[in-house]
């Protein structure tokens, strides 16, 4: 049954009462207004008293509509009024969003960025970024609005880190984090400006490893490792004979090992390029022996049966005991686990493998990367120059012979 509307003391304002619900001591009232628009009667609903509507408020609103009709300015109907209010609210929100974008700080965006990084990146990478932020970025640009972080501010950060004896690689890493935070802000509509890192030159960073093992050194290292840990010996041998990174070895599963083809399928690599590594007979034999006693899908696991995440410190202790790093201050000349992969590439080149083959076996995306890790020893350069001299000497002798024959 349609409820009867009750007139108020204000002409054009009416209401009806809720059958059961009360507002205060009275039944809740629903207010409406009635007026003429273009010569026709029009009635519009306003709302409940429990929502804030009163006779006085309804009368004021009705008066505003009539005034708009008289002057031709403003909303002439409730619908128009609501539309105008919505547009004003949207504009207000737009301005508020712009204000927030103007004021958002590096720290605020980093907090959002690092949460995403925690899901997408390896724990070691995530922890490194956290450490760099706490030690450097938070103290220098953390409280700055993104719009205020200029290339000049980043150049100052570079200088401060360099003065604190931070390696060029560490400074480059810090700039990379800043670049990613700005990209995150742009991609998530938190910032519309330019990325200042694009205008900052990276510090020169020649961190090419200059140290590779001789066969004698490699044998001494493997013997030392075997005495302490057969598993660590096997991990090192695979890196030395197949060029695998430590992480690639830790991720190896038995279904990646093809004994028939003597190959190991390497997936989810650092360069995002899957590849096949070729096993030497020694590597194949050790993996076949491990396979017989295997109880997990992973080829190598920790003593707790879990996936290994880092190289055992026993490796460094054996290297130190052999004196490989004695009096060596340049990190590029120190023997570390990655030296085994570098040695593999160097031995390949010294045994006559061309750079393209080395590139494919190492899983490098460019030849430049291959040259970086598999540079030749000075003796091989000397041999190349010797062959060059022999070549031009031979040509010169042939030229002299032709001249002699011509003159005679």
Kinemage of the C-alpha trace (Angstrom):
@kinemage 1
@onewidth
@group {chain A} dominant
@subgroup {mainchain}
@vectorlist {calphas} color= white
{ca unk a 1} P 0.000 0.000 0.000
{ca unk a 2} L 1.372 3.387 -1.025
{ca unk a 3} L 2.097 5.578 1.965
{ca unk a 4} L 0.399 8.953 2.225
{ca unk a 5} L 2.658 11.999 2.034
{ca unk a 6} L 2.229 14.580 4.776
{ca unk a 7} L 2.523 18.287 4.065
{ca unk a 8} L 4.783 20.441 6.188
{ca unk a 9} L 4.508 24.110 7.108
{ca unk a 10} L 6.843 24.840 4.164
{ca unk a 11} L 4.976 24.790 0.851
{ca unk a 12} L 6.434 22.140 -1.481
{ca unk a 13} L 8.058 20.088 1.276
{ca unk a 14} L 6.388 16.821 2.223
{ca unk a 15} L 7.297 13.577 3.943
{ca unk a 16} L 6.019 10.120 4.813
{ca unk a 17} L 6.835 8.102 7.920
{ca unk a 18} L 8.484 4.708 8.219
{ca unk a 19} L 6.072 2.101 9.559
{ca unk a 20} L 8.378 0.717 12.248
{ca unk a 21} L 11.787 2.414 12.317
{ca unk a 22} L 12.214 5.331 14.635
{ca unk a 23} L 14.575 8.277 14.582
{ca unk a 24} L 14.693 9.686 18.062
{ca unk a 25} L 11.250 9.521 19.646
{ca unk a 26} L 9.457 9.850 16.290
{ca unk a 27} L 9.133 7.502 13.360
{ca unk a 28} L 11.769 8.068 10.712
{ca unk a 29} L 10.626 10.536 8.041
{ca unk a 30} L 11.398 10.501 4.322
{ca unk a 31} L 11.383 14.020 2.804
{ca unk a 32} L 10.434 14.995 -0.756
{ca unk a 33} L 10.066 18.327 -2.547
{ca unk a 34} L 7.510 19.375 -5.107
{ca unk a 35} L 7.876 22.285 -7.555
{ca unk a 36} L 7.142 23.380 -11.102
{ca unk a 37} L 9.726 22.993 -13.885
{ca unk a 38} L 8.921 24.360 -17.341
{ca unk a 39} L 5.258 24.621 -16.374
{ca unk a 40} L 4.981 21.031 -15.165
{ca unk a 41} L 4.752 19.658 -11.640
{ca unk a 42} L 7.919 17.799 -10.566
{ca unk a 43} L 8.537 15.843 -7.392
{ca unk a 44} L 11.914 14.603 -6.225
{ca unk a 45} L 12.977 12.457 -3.292
{ca unk a 46} L 15.561 13.779 -0.862
{ca unk a 47} L 16.159 11.241 1.933
{ca unk a 48} L 15.486 10.082 5.471
{ca unk a 49} L 15.685 12.134 8.588
{ca unk a 50} L 18.093 9.471 9.899
{ca unk a 51} L 20.359 10.432 6.980
{ca unk a 52} L 20.380 14.080 8.026
{ca unk a 53} L 17.395 15.545 6.193
{ca unk a 54} L 15.066 17.977 8.006
{ca unk a 55} L 12.185 20.166 6.971
{ca unk a 56} L 14.447 23.219 7.146
{ca unk a 57} L 17.161 21.588 5.018
{ca unk a 58} L 14.603 20.459 2.441
{ca unk a 59} L 13.119 23.972 2.350
{ca unk a 60} L 16.555 25.494 1.791
{ca unk a 61} L 17.294 23.070 -1.044
{ca unk a 62} L 13.913 23.799 -2.666
{ca unk a 63} L 14.600 27.509 -2.417
{ca unk a 64} L 17.976 27.066 -4.151
{ca unk a 65} L 16.341 25.158 -7.029
{ca unk a 66} L 13.727 27.873 -7.524
{ca unk a 67} L 16.418 30.579 -7.431
{ca unk a 68} L 18.388 28.668 -10.071
{ca unk a 69} L 15.289 28.539 -12.282
{ca unk a 70} L 14.806 32.286 -11.860
{ca unk a 71} L 18.423 33.293 -12.544
{ca unk a 72} L 19.367 30.484 -14.944
{ca unk a 73} L 22.465 29.702 -12.878
{ca unk a 74} L 23.129 26.489 -10.930
{ca unk a 75} L 21.217 23.213 -10.699
{ca unk a 76} L 17.512 23.443 -11.550
{ca unk a 77} L 16.718 19.889 -10.438
{ca unk a 78} L 17.901 17.489 -7.789
{ca unk a 79} L 19.488 15.283 -10.465
{ca unk a 80} L 21.429 18.245 -11.841
{ca unk a 81} L 22.494 19.155 -8.327
{ca unk a 82} L 23.780 15.667 -7.678
{ca unk a 83} L 25.636 15.637 -10.985
{ca unk a 84} L 27.258 18.971 -10.166
{ca unk a 85} L 28.181 17.679 -6.683
{ca unk a 86} L 29.680 14.523 -8.187
{ca unk a 87} L 31.698 16.573 -10.672
{ca unk a 88} L 32.936 18.839 -7.889
{ca unk a 89} L 33.858 15.805 -5.789
{ca unk a 90} L 35.661 14.207 -8.730
{ca unk a 91} L 37.571 17.424 -9.349
{ca unk a 92} L 38.395 17.622 -5.663
{ca unk a 93} L 39.714 14.057 -5.685
{ca unk a 94} L 41.686 14.773 -8.840
{ca unk a 95} L 43.345 17.764 -7.201
{ca unk a 96} L 43.984 15.735 -4.055
{ca unk a 97} L 45.601 12.974 -6.115
{ca unk a 98} L 47.764 15.543 -7.900
{ca unk a 99} L 48.735 17.016 -4.532
{ca unk a 100} L 49.712 13.586 -3.224
{ca unk a 101} L 51.761 12.913 -6.344
{ca unk a 102} L 53.541 16.196 -5.815
{ca unk a 103} L 54.292 15.401 -2.186
{ca unk a 104} L 54.969 11.649 -2.258
{ca unk a 105} L 58.421 10.844 -0.902
{ca unk a 106} L 61.019 8.319 -1.950
{ca unk a 107} L 60.553 6.496 1.369
{ca unk a 108} L 56.803 6.110 0.778
{ca unk a 109} L 57.290 4.632 -2.683
{ca unk a 110} L 60.204 2.446 -1.585
{ca unk a 111} L 57.971 0.861 1.052
{ca unk a 112} L 55.498 -0.172 -1.648
{ca unk a 113} L 58.250 -1.159 -4.107
{ca unk a 114} L 60.112 -3.382 -1.645
{ca unk a 115} L 56.935 -5.300 -0.797
{ca unk a 116} L 56.633 -6.206 -4.474
{ca unk a 117} L 60.359 -6.977 -4.648
{ca unk a 118} L 59.970 -9.399 -1.750
{ca unk a 119} L 57.633 -11.480 -3.904
{ca unk a 120} L 59.514 -11.164 -7.207
{ca unk a 121} L 63.195 -11.208 -6.261
{ca unk a 122} L 65.531 -13.678 -4.634
{ca unk a 123} L 66.019 -13.276 -0.852
{ca unk a 124} L 69.664 -12.308 -1.303
{ca unk a 125} L 68.758 -9.534 -3.771
{ca unk a 126} L 65.894 -8.320 -1.596
{ca unk a 127} L 68.098 -8.173 1.526
{ca unk a 128} L 70.847 -6.334 -0.361
{ca unk a 129} L 68.382 -3.685 -1.501
{ca unk a 130} L 67.045 -3.286 2.037
{ca unk a 131} L 70.606 -2.841 3.344
{ca unk a 132} L 71.521 -0.229 0.716
{ca unk a 133} L 68.328 1.671 1.441
{ca unk a 134} L 68.911 1.744 5.195
{ca unk a 135} L 72.591 2.644 4.949
{ca unk a 136} L 72.417 5.206 2.151
{ca unk a 137} L 69.184 5.983 0.349
{ca unk a 138} L 67.003 6.550 3.412
{ca unk a 139} L 69.537 8.993 4.874
{ca unk a 140} L 70.055 11.018 1.702
{ca unk a 141} L 66.868 11.056 -0.378
{ca unk a 142} L 64.405 9.094 1.777
{ca unk a 143} L 62.427 12.125 2.982
{ca unk a 144} L 62.632 13.991 -0.315
{ca unk a 145} L 59.587 14.208 -2.598
{ca unk a 146} L 60.200 12.371 -5.862
{ca unk a 147} L 59.719 15.620 -7.777
{ca unk a 148} L 62.585 17.180 -5.811
{ca unk a 149} L 65.121 14.405 -6.415
{ca unk a 150} L 67.298 15.850 -9.142
{ca unk a 151} L 70.308 14.450 -11.016
{ca unk a 152} L 72.381 16.840 -8.879
{ca unk a 153} L 71.105 15.151 -5.699
{ca unk a 154} L 72.087 11.755 -7.112
{ca unk a 155} L 75.528 13.024 -8.112
{ca unk a 156} L 75.995 14.086 -4.484
{ca unk a 157} L 74.942 10.594 -3.366
{ca unk a 158} L 77.531 9.106 -5.741
{ca unk a 159} L 80.213 11.385 -4.324
{ca unk a 160} L 79.311 10.609 -0.701
{ca unk a 161} L 79.437 6.857 -1.356
{ca unk a 162} L 82.732 7.143 -3.225
{ca unk a 163} L 84.236 9.217 -0.373
{ca unk a 164} L 83.187 6.414 1.990
{ca unk a 165} L 85.208 3.983 -0.168
{ca unk a 166} L 82.154 2.218 -1.556
{ca unk a 167} L 82.967 0.255 -4.703
{ca unk a 168} L 81.723 1.547 -8.084
{ca unk a 169} L 79.632 -1.610 -8.372
{ca unk a 170} L 77.878 -0.778 -5.065
{ca unk a 171} L 77.179 2.784 -6.217
{ca unk a 172} L 75.811 1.468 -9.508
{ca unk a 173} L 73.576 -0.918 -7.559
{ca unk a 174} L 72.236 1.983 -5.465
{ca unk a 175} L 71.409 3.961 -8.613
{ca unk a 176} L 69.684 0.888 -10.044
{ca unk a 177} L 67.437 0.680 -6.973
{ca unk a 178} L 66.531 4.367 -7.314
{ca unk a 179} L 65.733 3.860 -11.005
{ca unk a 180} L 63.473 0.901 -10.190
{ca unk a 181} L 61.651 2.843 -7.448
{ca unk a 182} L 60.934 5.710 -9.872
{ca unk a 183} L 59.757 3.234 -12.514
{ca unk a 184} L 57.484 1.597 -9.931
{ca unk a 185} L 56.006 4.996 -9.043
{ca unk a 186} L 55.350 5.815 -12.699
{ca unk a 187} L 53.867 2.396 -13.488
{ca unk a 188} L 51.500 2.631 -10.503
{ca unk a 189} L 50.450 6.212 -11.254
{ca unk a 190} L 52.112 7.595 -8.138
{ca unk a 191} L 54.382 9.971 -10.053
{ca unk a 192} L 54.348 11.506 -13.523
{ca unk a 193} L 57.759 13.134 -13.749
{ca unk a 194} L 61.022 12.038 -15.351
{ca unk a 195} L 63.353 9.458 -13.884
{ca unk a 196} L 66.442 11.442 -12.769
{ca unk a 197} L 68.694 8.369 -12.885
{ca unk a 198} L 68.564 8.487 -16.695
{ca unk a 199} L 70.586 11.718 -16.527
{ca unk a 200} L 73.232 10.397 -14.130
{ca unk a 201} L 76.364 8.713 -15.425
{ca unk a 202} L 77.231 5.403 -13.830
{ca unk a 203} L 80.642 5.270 -12.139
{ca unk a 204} L 83.317 3.509 -14.131
{ca unk a 205} L 83.424 -0.066 -12.990
{ca unk a 206} L 85.941 -2.451 -14.470
{ca unk a 207} L 85.328 -5.470 -12.271
{ca unk a 208} L 86.452 -8.086 -14.780
{ca unk a 209} L 87.993 -11.003 -12.968
{ca unk a 210} L 91.665 -11.217 -13.837
{ca unk a 211} L 92.350 -14.406 -11.894
{ca unk a 212} L 91.871 -17.897 -13.182
{ca unk a 213} L 93.371 -21.106 -11.879
{ca unk a 214} L 96.137 -23.120 -13.441
{ca unk a 215} L 95.452 -26.832 -13.692
{ca unk a 216} L 97.856 -27.428 -10.821
{ca unk a 217} L 96.043 -24.891 -8.621
{ca unk a 218} L 92.677 -26.364 -9.561
{ca unk a 219} L 93.838 -29.858 -8.563
{ca unk a 220} L 95.170 -28.588 -5.231
{ca unk a 221} L 91.868 -26.836 -4.531
{ca unk a 222} L 89.766 -29.884 -5.417
{ca unk a 223} L 91.941 -32.137 -3.256
{ca unk a 224} L 91.613 -29.737 -0.320
{ca unk a 225} L 87.849 -29.544 -0.722
{ca unk a 226} L 87.528 -33.318 -0.966
{ca unk a 227} L 89.313 -33.781 2.336
{ca unk a 228} L 86.762 -31.541 4.069
{ca unk a 229} L 83.562 -32.179 2.101
{ca unk a 230} L 82.841 -34.553 -0.786
{ca unk a 231} L 79.706 -32.571 -1.668
{ca unk a 232} L 81.569 -29.241 -1.791
{ca unk a 233} L 84.209 -30.910 -3.970
{ca unk a 234} L 81.514 -32.149 -6.365
{ca unk a 235} L 79.847 -28.719 -6.532
{ca unk a 236} L 83.199 -27.080 -7.288
{ca unk a 237} L 84.078 -29.677 -9.943
{ca unk a 238} L 80.789 -29.087 -11.796
{ca unk a 239} L 81.457 -25.353 -11.858
{ca unk a 240} L 85.037 -25.864 -13.010
{ca unk a 241} L 84.200 -28.426 -15.735
{ca unk a 242} L 80.807 -27.075 -16.886
{ca unk a 243} L 80.942 -23.358 -16.129
{ca unk a 244} L 77.871 -23.337 -13.864
{ca unk a 245} L 77.192 -20.569 -11.371
{ca unk a 246} L 76.710 -21.583 -7.744
{ca unk a 247} L 72.977 -20.773 -7.883
{ca unk a 248} L 72.557 -22.853 -11.033
{ca unk a 249} L 74.128 -25.842 -9.308
{ca unk a 250} L 71.946 -25.399 -6.214
{ca unk a 251} L 68.832 -25.351 -8.437
{ca unk a 252} L 69.777 -28.522 -10.347
{ca unk a 253} L 67.227 -31.327 -10.313
{ca unk a 254} L 67.783 -34.860 -11.473
{ca unk a 255} L 65.359 -34.432 -14.359
{ca unk a 256} L 67.708 -31.688 -15.662
{ca unk a 257} L 70.537 -34.221 -16.018
{ca unk a 258} L 70.629 -36.194 -19.272
{ca unk a 259} L 73.196 -38.994 -18.880
{ca unk a 260} L 72.526 -40.297 -22.385
{ca unk a 261} L 73.473 -37.003 -24.058
{ca unk a 262} L 75.991 -36.046 -21.355
{ca unk a 263} L 74.206 -32.717 -20.922
{ca unk a 264} L 72.737 -30.650 -18.101
{ca unk a 265} L 69.765 -28.385 -18.796
{ca unk a 266} L 70.220 -25.024 -17.047
{ca unk a 267} L 66.994 -23.043 -16.620
{ca unk a 268} L 65.952 -19.840 -14.843
{ca unk a 269} L 69.454 -18.428 -15.209
{ca unk a 270} L 70.775 -15.019 -14.222
{ca unk a 271} L 70.651 -13.889 -17.866
{ca unk a 272} L 67.206 -15.464 -18.416
{ca unk a 273} L 68.660 -17.595 -21.204
{ca unk a 274} L 68.193 -21.346 -20.778
{ca unk a 275} L 71.114 -23.410 -22.017
{ca unk a 276} L 72.662 -26.873 -22.069
{ca unk a 277} L 75.959 -27.543 -20.322
{ca unk a 278} L 78.060 -30.469 -21.515
{ca unk a 279} L 79.363 -32.879 -18.889
{ca unk a 280} L 82.957 -34.043 -18.902
{ca unk a 281} L 83.472 -37.739 -18.156
{ca unk a 282} L 84.561 -36.845 -14.624
{ca unk a 283} L 81.377 -34.851 -13.979
{ca unk a 284} L 79.217 -37.585 -15.467
{ca unk a 285} L 80.818 -40.226 -13.249
{ca unk a 286} L 80.350 -38.205 -10.048
{ca unk a 287} L 76.689 -37.475 -10.895
{ca unk a 288} L 76.003 -41.130 -11.694
{ca unk a 289} L 77.427 -42.090 -8.299
{ca unk a 290} L 75.339 -39.427 -6.533
{ca unk a 291} L 72.236 -40.555 -8.426
{ca unk a 292} L 72.501 -44.055 -6.944
{ca unk a 293} L 72.075 -42.678 -3.422
{ca unk a 294} L 69.720 -39.810 -4.317
{ca unk a 295} L 66.616 -39.393 -2.146
{ca unk a 296} L 65.443 -35.938 -3.311
{ca unk a 297} L 64.589 -34.247 -6.608
{ca unk a 298} L 67.437 -31.799 -6.054
{ca unk a 299} L 70.915 -32.983 -6.992
{ca unk a 300} L 72.468 -31.216 -3.981
{ca unk a 301} L 70.819 -30.521 -0.633
{ca unk a 302} L 71.993 -29.282 2.758
{ca unk a 303} L 72.555 -31.542 5.747
{ca unk a 304} L 68.945 -30.779 6.746
{ca unk a 305} L 67.704 -31.962 3.362
{ca unk a 306} L 66.855 -28.442 2.222
{ca unk a 307} L 67.908 -26.519 -0.875
{ca unk a 308} L 71.339 -24.911 -0.553
{ca unk a 309} L 71.329 -21.116 -0.836
{ca unk a 310} L 75.016 -20.193 -0.605
{ca unk a 311} L 78.492 -21.635 -0.960
{ca unk a 312} L 79.894 -23.089 2.261
{ca unk a 313} L 82.521 -20.978 3.999
{ca unk a 314} L 84.699 -24.082 3.921
{ca unk a 315} L 85.523 -23.077 0.339
{ca unk a 316} L 87.084 -19.781 1.501
{ca unk a 317} L 88.964 -21.524 4.311
{ca unk a 318} L 90.527 -24.012 1.889
{ca unk a 319} L 91.478 -21.171 -0.498
{ca unk a 320} L 93.127 -19.322 2.391
{ca unk a 321} L 94.974 -22.423 3.528
{ca unk a 322} L 96.425 -22.800 0.029
{ca unk a 323} L 97.585 -19.173 0.076
{ca unk a 324} L 95.850 -18.263 -3.177
{ca unk a 325} L 94.751 -14.876 -1.823
{ca unk a 326} L 97.766 -14.078 0.315
{ca unk a 327} L 98.703 -10.379 0.032
{ca unk a 328} L 96.029 -9.890 -2.645
{ca unk a 329} L 94.013 -6.679 -2.108
{ca unk a 330} L 92.448 -6.313 -5.566
{ca unk a 331} L 89.129 -8.190 -5.496
{ca unk a 332} L 89.453 -8.949 -9.215
{ca unk a 333} L 92.560 -11.020 -8.488
{ca unk a 334} L 91.133 -12.970 -5.556
{ca unk a 335} L 90.085 -16.584 -5.834
{ca unk a 336} L 86.387 -16.979 -5.047
{ca unk a 337} L 83.849 -19.593 -6.064
{ca unk a 338} L 83.036 -17.650 -9.252
{ca unk a 339} L 86.714 -18.033 -10.194
{ca unk a 340} L 85.873 -21.637 -11.120
{ca unk a 341} L 83.381 -20.505 -13.765
{ca unk a 342} L 85.867 -17.898 -14.977
{ca unk a 343} L 88.572 -20.579 -15.141
{ca unk a 344} L 86.273 -22.808 -17.221
{ca unk a 345} L 85.818 -20.030 -19.801
{ca unk a 346} L 89.524 -19.179 -19.810
{ca unk a 347} L 90.546 -22.816 -20.291
{ca unk a 348} L 88.068 -23.142 -23.148
{ca unk a 349} L 89.618 -20.190 -24.972
{ca unk a 350} L 93.166 -21.330 -24.262
{ca unk a 351} L 92.341 -24.787 -25.625
{ca unk a 352} L 91.272 -23.218 -28.931
{ca unk a 353} L 87.492 -22.758 -28.543
{ca unk a 354} L 86.124 -19.776 -30.458
{ca unk a 355} L 84.328 -17.007 -28.562
{ca unk a 356} L 80.922 -17.845 -30.042
{ca unk a 357} L 81.145 -21.395 -28.677
{ca unk a 358} L 82.284 -20.098 -25.299
{ca unk a 359} L 79.413 -17.618 -25.290
{ca unk a 360} L 76.850 -20.382 -25.834
{ca unk a 361} L 78.383 -22.677 -23.213
{ca unk a 362} L 78.551 -19.853 -20.649
{ca unk a 363} L 75.038 -18.623 -21.396
{ca unk a 364} L 76.131 -15.036 -22.051
{ca unk a 365} L 73.692 -12.784 -23.904
{ca unk a 366} L 76.485 -10.917 -25.746
{ca unk a 367} L 80.004 -11.583 -26.976
{ca unk a 368} L 81.151 -8.604 -24.870
{ca unk a 369} L 80.250 -10.523 -21.724
{ca unk a 370} L 82.219 -13.511 -22.959
{ca unk a 371} L 85.287 -11.382 -23.584
{ca unk a 372} L 84.935 -9.974 -20.089
{ca unk a 373} L 85.099 -13.361 -18.403
{ca unk a 374} L 87.304 -15.330 -20.756
{ca unk a 375} L 90.165 -13.013 -21.584
{ca unk a 376} L 93.358 -14.723 -22.626
{ca unk a 377} L 96.581 -14.871 -20.666
{ca unk a 378} L 99.562 -12.692 -21.776
{ca unk a 379} L 101.299 -15.760 -23.256
{ca unk a 380} L 98.441 -16.274 -25.677
{ca unk a 381} L 98.619 -12.644 -26.771
{ca unk a 382} L 102.347 -13.068 -27.324
{ca unk a 383} L 101.686 -16.158 -29.425
{ca unk a 384} L 99.166 -14.236 -31.522
{ca unk a 385} L 101.687 -11.425 -32.138
{ca unk a 386} L 104.384 -13.996 -32.917
{ca unk a 387} L 102.128 -15.588 -35.532
{ca unk a 388} L 101.440 -12.092 -36.895
{ca unk a 389} L 105.152 -11.371 -37.203
{ca unk a 390} L 105.684 -14.701 -38.888
{ca unk a 391} L 102.914 -13.912 -41.348
{ca unk a 392} L 104.176 -10.462 -42.355
{ca unk a 393} L 107.782 -11.733 -42.440
{ca unk a 394} L 106.778 -14.480 -44.828
{ca unk a 395} L 104.949 -12.039 -47.094
{ca unk a 396} L 107.874 -9.626 -47.027
{ca unk a 397} L 110.303 -12.422 -48.022
{ca unk a 398} L 108.059 -13.431 -50.899
{ca unk a 399} L 107.924 -9.804 -52.037
{ca unk a 400} L 111.738 -9.549 -51.933
{ca unk a 401} L 112.048 -12.753 -53.955
{ca unk a 402} L 109.741 -11.358 -56.633
{ca unk a 403} L 111.802 -8.148 -56.823
{ca unk a 404} L 115.037 -10.147 -57.109
{ca unk a 405} L 113.660 -12.305 -59.906
{ca unk a 406} L 112.374 -9.244 -61.742
{ca unk a 407} L 115.759 -7.474 -61.534
{ca unk a 408} L 117.652 -10.503 -62.760
